[in-house]
Structures are given as structure tokens and as C-alpha cells.
């Protein structure tokens, strides 16, 4: 299921081959780089800067559509997803970045492709997520949950009872998953257990 919290972008092409990023939250510093030559360094001990998630999306979609002349862009970002709270704020930034860059280059892509590119390119930041967050960001439908399957990516609506209730609470305890190896270790553990389970079946 998707929640109502969002990432909003105001986007315009720039004529200088630069990516100009600004977050309306003064907590996050603005950023500027060349659209053709930027790099994404591995996270610092305190976790990556916010704009590096946006760069993941740009890198991923540009690799996918391979335009001859990537367009620079000016982007102002706003959002109300609590960071580092388990609500996939980083995946939302990556997915929004993929979508806006594809739009700016006039490349029509189906939602499944956008979700797959978003899931793949977030790994440039160092985390090995499974792609469920990106999938539901693009494939969610109001009023239903979605059963997500991969290879190929498919979402099947799951209708819940009318009296079903989901309680989403913020513990106020932050966990930046890109700052440590804990998240990746859990991902690998799950994958390993699945392989072992399949061998026993």
C-alpha cells in the first residue's frame, strides 16, 4: 500500500548543462553539478547527503534512455515524508528524480519500467533494497493494496475487508539505512534463507 505523503518537484530545463537542485527545507543545502560528469560517492559515516539520492535517479534514467545530449535542469523539491523513519523517503526522492528526468527528455515510459529503473539505480547509494518501495510508488491504486511480483514486475490488486485498519506510527527513532551495513546484511540474510528454503522444498 502507498501512503498519502509525497515528494513534489518543480522542474524546468536549463541551458547550461547543469543540474540545479534546491530543497525548500533549509535543513538541506542546495546542490549544483554538471549533468554529464557528476559522480556519486559512497555514503559518509553519517549517511549520504540528500541530493545524492536525486543523483541516483538521474544516473539511472540517463543510462536507460541514453540521450545524445542530456538536458540540464533546475529542480525545486518539497516533501512531507519523515526522513529515516522507515517510510521510504529516499526511495521517493529517487523515484521522483527518475520520473522528472524522463519527462524532461520527452521519453514516455510505462510505470513498470520507471519502477524497475528506480529500484536498480538506488543501489548506487550503497543500499541493496528489493524494489518494493519503488514498485508501489508507481503502481499503487487508491482503495486497494497491491501484491507485487518481479521478473517481470506485476502488481495485482488485493481488496481488503471494509473493516481492515492499518496503524502507521512514527516512533521518532531515525535509522539512516545508507549510513551502516545493517540494512544490506538483513537483505542478504533474507536472500540466503530463501535459497536454503528452496533447496529443502
PyMOL commands that set and color helices and strands:
alter all, ss='L'
color gray80, all
select helices_A, chain A and resi 50-65+89-104+111-125+132-139+182-200
alter helices_A, ss='H'
color red, helices_A
select strands_A, chain A and resi 7-14+18-23+31-34+72-79+145-149+154-158
alter strands_A, ss='S'
color yellow, strands_A
deselect
rebuild
show_as cartoon
